[in-house]
């Protein structure tokens, strides 16, 4: 058995959210030229934790904390984006060779305004736990 990988799980979340459709970035919004979409999501995954799935102590179960920061130009847009993310993450993820639980919503801090960007943006972070075992 191989050690489970975080990246395929993050890519599965990205694919589900892109199908909403929603612009999705990993690790931060791009700083390149051109304007950002009016609403988008940024995924901030943790490194995950591989743990034993049986008494044999093979580290094949995976538990990953993933923050989805929902960003928009208005408070209503940020909250609406969080609702779209929540609706999209209601089914188990599809990751090759893995049996995945449905993403578990853990909540997060309240809606906030970012005045360090022009024009100001609103964001609401929502944390999820992703869990899987070998299929």
GIVEN-V266790 format. One record per residue. N is the residue number from 1. SS is DSSP state (A for helix, B for strand, O for the rest). D_FIRST is the distance of its C-alpha to the first C-alpha in whole Angstrom. Layout:
n & ss & d_first
N & SS & D_FIRST
N & SS & D_FIRST
This chain:
n & ss & d_first
1 & O & 0
2 & O & 4
3 & O & 7
4 & O & 9
5 & O & 12
6 & O & 16
7 & A & 18
8 & A & 17
9 & A & 18
10 & A & 21
11 & A & 22
12 & A & 21
13 & A & 24
14 & A & 26
15 & A & 26
16 & A & 27
17 & A & 30
18 & A & 31
19 & O & 32
20 & O & 34
21 & O & 35
22 & O & 35
23 & B & 35
24 & B & 32
25 & B & 31
26 & B & 28
27 & O & 29
28 & O & 33
29 & O & 36
30 & O & 37
31 & O & 40
32 & O & 41
33 & O & 44
34 & O & 45
35 & O & 45
36 & O & 42
37 & O & 42
38 & O & 44
39 & B & 40
40 & B & 37
41 & B & 34
42 & B & 32
43 & B & 28
44 & B & 27
45 & B & 24
46 & O & 22
47 & O & 19
48 & O & 17
49 & B & 16
50 & B & 12
51 & B & 13
52 & B & 11
53 & O & 11
54 & O & 12
55 & O & 14
56 & O & 11
57 & O & 11
58 & O & 7
59 & B & 8
60 & B & 7
61 & B & 11
62 & B & 13
63 & B & 17
64 & B & 19
65 & B & 23
66 & B & 24
67 & B & 28
68 & B & 30
69 & B & 34
70 & B & 36
71 & B & 39
72 & B & 42
73 & O & 46
74 & O & 47
75 & A & 46
76 & A & 46
77 & A & 44
78 & A & 41
79 & A & 41
80 & A & 41
81 & A & 38
82 & A & 36
83 & A & 37
84 & A & 36
85 & A & 33
86 & A & 32
87 & A & 33
88 & A & 31
89 & O & 28
90 & O & 29
91 & O & 26
92 & B & 22
93 & O & 21
94 & O & 19
95 & O & 16
96 & O & 14
97 & O & 11
98 & B & 12
99 & B & 14
100 & B & 17
101 & O & 20
102 & B & 23
103 & O & 24
104 & B & 26
105 & B & 29
106 & B & 30
107 & B & 33
108 & O & 34
109 & O & 38
110 & O & 41
111 & O & 42
112 & B & 43
113 & B & 45
114 & B & 45
115 & O & 48
116 & O & 47
117 & O & 46
118 & O & 49
119 & O & 50
120 & O & 48
121 & B & 45
122 & B & 44
123 & B & 40
124 & B & 38
125 & B & 35
126 & B & 32
127 & B & 29
128 & B & 26
129 & B & 23
130 & B & 20
131 & B & 17
132 & B & 14
133 & B & 11
134 & B & 9
135 & O & 11
